[in-house]
Amino acid sequence: MRAKKPKKISDLGEVALIKRISRKIKDKNVLTEIGDDTAVIKIRDRYILLTTDTIVENDHFNLNWFSPLQVGKKSMESNVSDIASMGGMPKYALISLCLREDTPLEFIDGLYRGIYRVAKKYGFEIIGGNITHGSEISITVSMIGDVKKERLTLRSGAKVADLVCVTGDIGKSSAGLSLLIKKKKGYVKPHLEPKARLKESQIISRFANAMIDVSDGLASEVRHICDMSKKGAVIFKEKIPISGHTKEAGKILRKDPTDFALYGGEDFELVFTISEKNLKKLKKQFKNFSVVGKILPKSKGIHLLEKGKKLKLGSGYDHFKSNIKEYYK
């Protein structure tokens, strides 16, 4: 019996959709394939970084929970995180707004206080943008940065026997969102005010082979690295760094807190792969990270290991897959 052809975006999912609409880039000065965190363009002796991201009302932020200031900050931090994941530094940003006609000016003032606060924090300029109207508020940020050739860390750089590492702790944003949705008391600040790991990325990029930020959960990010590097991986469940706040949220919501880390997202921590030799060098300069897995040959696949038992590793958050959205119900 023939499989049904996909007819809707939800039949495909985000990754397959990107592949469907992408074409091979012919310009030799473009150093990344479509699908990496940030596009990299070589212009003479410089490497320019280009990224864009959109946050949408009632999807990425809810004004019952977020202040306008927090919306502005989040819109910028997510783009800075993409630049950080390549080992680069942000330089300029353009802001495009879609606003309802009845949007209060107070919201705009607060939004831009957040936007400019992050720009000042990381030392880049807002240089333009666009404004239109619609039924829901959305903020699209396009960011330009640069990176030194020797610091560039792509998803495609992972090597067999590399260790898989992650900065800080993960799952905290997803746990906070679940608490807000369920109207439960708990620690929600990491969801409302996530922060990029720009400073840390400048150290890590000196030693790492591949890097990506945690936008859609550890499972998704490891899969992206493996797909682009044509490798496999094992993730050790017991090694995943989970904070006390996230564990408490798991108890309140009756969920395994590790699932927040694997399949949630928007932590904006960094996942990177590194050789054992360079791991020792990195530890002399930066220690706030955990080894959570290992890169394997592609033939070994991608899996989760719990107490010696091999488990299937899910796909992580997908904007168009309804079964993932069920996770928050």
C-alpha positions in Angstrom: 0.0 0.0 0.0 1.4 3.4 -1.0 2.1 6.0 1.7 0.0 9.1 1.4 1.7 12.1 0.0 2.0 15.0 2.5 -0.5 17.8 1.8 0.0 20.1 4.7 2.9 21.6 6.5 2.1 19.6 9.6 2.5 16.4 7.5 6.1 17.4 6.8 7.4 19.1 9.9 9.9 22.0 10.1 13.1 20.2 9.0 11.5 18.5 6.0 9.9 21.8 5.0 13.2 23.6 5.1 14.6 20.9 2.8 11.6 21.2 0.5 12.0 24.9 -0.1 15.8 25.1 -0.2 18.0 25.0 -3.2 21.7 24.3 -3.5 23.7 27.5 -3.1 26.0 28.1 -6.1 28.0 31.1 -4.8 31.3 29.8 -3.5 31.6 32.7 -1.0 28.6 31.3 0.9 30.2 28.8 3.4 27.1 27.3 5.0 24.2 25.3 3.7 20.6 26.5 4.3 19.6 25.1 7.7 22.6 26.2 9.9 22.0 28.7 12.7 23.5 31.5 10.7 24.6 32.1 7.1 28.3 32.7 6.7 29.6 34.7 3.7 33.2 35.3 2.9 33.9 38.8 1.7 37.6 39.1 1.0 39.4 38.3 4.3 36.2 38.7 6.5 33.5 36.2 7.5 30.1 37.9 7.7 27.3 36.3 9.7 23.6 36.8 8.7 20.7 35.5 10.7 17.0 36.2 11.1 14.3 35.1 13.6 10.7 35.8 14.3 8.7 35.7 17.5 4.9 35.6 17.3 2.3 36.6 19.8 0.5 33.6 21.4 3.2 31.3 20.2 6.6 32.6 21.4 5.2 35.1 23.8 1.9 35.7 25.6 1.2 39.2 26.9 -0.6 37.8 29.9 2.8 36.7 31.0 5.4 38.8 29.2 5.9 42.5 29.8 6.7 44.5 26.6 10.3 45.0 27.9 10.7 41.2 28.1 9.3 40.7 24.6 11.9 43.1 23.2 14.7 41.5 25.1 13.7 38.0 24.0 13.5 39.0 20.4 17.1 40.2 20.5 18.6 37.5 22.7 17.4 34.7 20.3 19.3 36.3 17.4 22.4 37.0 19.5 22.4 33.4 20.5 22.4 32.3 16.8 25.5 34.6 16.2 27.1 33.2 19.4 26.6 29.6 18.2 28.9 30.3 15.2 31.6 31.8 17.4 30.8 35.3 16.2 29.9 38.8 17.5 26.8 40.8 16.6 27.3 44.1 14.8 24.0 45.4 13.4 20.3 44.5 13.6 17.1 45.4 11.6 13.7 45.2 13.3 10.5 44.4 11.4 7.2 44.7 13.3 3.7 43.4 12.5 1.3 45.3 14.8 -2.4 45.3 15.4 -4.0 48.7 14.8 -5.1 49.0 18.4 -1.6 48.2 19.8 -1.0 50.6 22.7 2.0 53.0 22.3 3.0 51.9 25.8 3.7 48.4 24.4 5.9 49.9 21.6 7.9 52.0 24.1 8.4 49.0 26.4 9.3 46.8 23.5 12.0 49.1 22.3 13.4 49.7 25.8 14.1 45.9 25.8 15.5 45.9 22.3 17.9 48.8 23.0 18.9 47.4 26.3 20.1 44.2 24.7 21.8 46.1 21.9 23.7 48.2 24.5 24.6 45.1 26.5 26.3 43.3 23.6 27.5 46.4 21.8 25.7 46.4 18.5 23.5 49.0 16.6 19.9 49.0 15.5 20.1 50.4 11.9 16.6 50.1 10.4 13.6 47.8 9.8 10.0 47.8 8.7 6.5 48.2 10.1 3.2 46.6 8.9 -0.1 45.6 10.4 -1.8 42.3 11.0 -4.1 40.4 13.4 -1.2 39.3 15.8 1.9 41.0 16.9 5.2 39.6 15.6 8.8 40.8 15.8 11.3 39.8 13.2 15.0 40.6 13.8 17.6 40.3 11.1 21.1 40.4 12.6 24.5 40.9 11.0 27.7 39.9 12.7 31.2 38.7 12.0 33.7 36.0 13.0 37.3 35.3 12.6 38.1 32.3 10.3 39.7 30.3 13.1 36.8 30.8 15.4 34.0 29.8 13.0 32.1 26.8 14.5 29.6 25.2 12.1 27.1 22.3 12.8 29.0 20.3 10.2 32.3 20.1 12.1 31.7 17.3 14.6 34.2 14.4 14.5 33.9 10.8 15.6 34.9 10.4 19.3 34.2 14.1 20.0 32.5 14.7 23.4 29.0 16.4 23.3 28.8 19.2 25.8 26.2 21.7 26.9 26.7 25.0 28.8 24.8 25.8 32.0 21.6 23.8 32.6 18.8 23.1 30.2 15.0 22.6 30.3 14.4 25.6 32.4 12.6 27.7 29.8 10.3 24.9 28.8 9.6 24.1 32.4 8.7 27.7 33.0 6.4 27.8 30.0 4.6 24.6 31.2 4.1 26.2 34.6 2.6 29.3 33.1 0.3 27.3 30.8 -0.9 25.2 33.7 -1.2 28.2 35.9 1.1 26.7 38.5 3.4 28.6 40.8 7.1 28.1 40.2 10.3 29.5 38.7 9.4 31.0 35.3 12.1 33.7 34.8 14.2 31.6 32.4 11.3 31.5 30.0 10.5 35.2 30.3 14.0 36.4 30.2 16.3 33.9 28.4 19.9 35.0 27.9 22.4 34.2 25.1 25.8 32.8 25.9 27.8 35.3 23.8 30.8 35.7 26.2 31.1 32.0 26.7 30.9 31.3 23.0 34.1 33.4 22.4 36.0 31.0 24.7 34.4 27.7 23.5 34.9 28.5 19.8 38.6 28.4 20.3 38.4 24.7 21.0 35.1 23.2 19.7 34.6 21.4 16.4 30.9 22.1 16.1 28.4 24.2 17.9 24.6 25.1 18.0 22.3 26.9 20.4 19.5 25.2 22.3 16.4 26.6 20.5 14.3 23.5 20.2 15.7 21.1 22.9 18.8 19.0 23.3 17.4 16.1 21.2 16.8 18.4 18.2 20.1 20.2 18.4 22.1 17.0 18.6 20.2 15.7 15.6 21.0 18.9 13.6 24.7 18.5 14.4 24.7 14.8 13.4 22.7 15.5 10.2 25.1 18.2 9.1 28.2 16.4 10.1 27.0 13.0 8.8 27.6 11.4 12.2 25.7 9.5 14.9 25.6 10.2 18.7 24.8 8.8 22.1 23.4 11.0 24.8 23.7 9.9 28.5 20.4 10.8 30.2 22.0 10.9 33.7 24.5 13.5 32.6 22.0 16.1 31.3 22.3 19.1 33.6 19.0 19.9 35.2 18.6 22.6 37.8 16.7 22.2 41.1 14.0 24.6 39.9 13.4 22.5 36.8 13.3 19.3 38.9 10.7 21.0 41.1 8.7 22.0 38.1 8.7 18.3 37.0 7.3 17.3 40.4 4.6 20.0 40.2 3.6 19.0 36.7 4.2 15.3 37.1 6.6 15.2 34.2 10.1 13.8 33.8 12.3 17.0 34.1 14.7 15.5 31.5 12.0 15.8 28.9 12.0 19.6 29.3 15.7 19.5 28.4 15.4 17.1 25.6 12.2 18.2 23.9 11.6 21.8 25.1 13.8 24.6 24.0 14.5 28.3 24.1 17.2 27.9 26.8 19.8 29.5 24.4 22.5 27.5 26.1 25.2 26.1 23.7 25.7 22.5 22.6 29.1 21.9 21.2 31.4 18.9 20.3 35.0 18.9 21.3 38.0 16.4 21.3 39.1 15.0 24.7 42.5 16.8 24.2 40.8 20.2 23.7 38.3 19.5 26.5 41.2 19.7 29.0 42.3 23.0 27.5 38.8 24.4 27.7 38.4 23.5 31.3 41.4 25.7 32.2 39.4 28.7 31.0 35.7 27.8 31.3 34.0 25.3 33.6 30.3 25.9 33.4 29.4 23.1 31.1 28.7 19.4 31.2 29.7 16.4 29.0 26.4 14.8 28.0 27.3 12.4 25.2 29.7 11.3 22.5 29.8 11.5 18.7 29.7 8.1 16.9 30.0 6.9 13.3 26.8 7.5 11.3 26.1 3.8 11.1 25.6 3.7 14.9 22.6 6.1 14.7 21.5 8.6 17.4 20.2 7.3 20.7 19.7 8.0 24.4 21.4 5.8 27.0 19.7 5.4 30.4 21.4 3.2 33.0 23.0 1.2 30.2 19.8 0.8 28.3 19.6 2.1 24.8 16.5 4.2 24.2 15.1 6.0 21.2 15.9 9.7 21.1 12.9 11.8 20.0 13.1 14.7 17.5 12.6 17.6 19.8 10.3 20.6 19.3 8.8 21.2 15.9 6.8 24.3 15.0 4.4 22.4 12.8 4.0 19.0 14.4 0.9 18.9 16.6 2.1 15.9 18.5 5.0 18.0 19.9 2.5 20.8 20.9 0.6 18.1 22.9 3.7 18.0 25.2 2.5 21.2 26.9 -1.1 20.1 27.5 
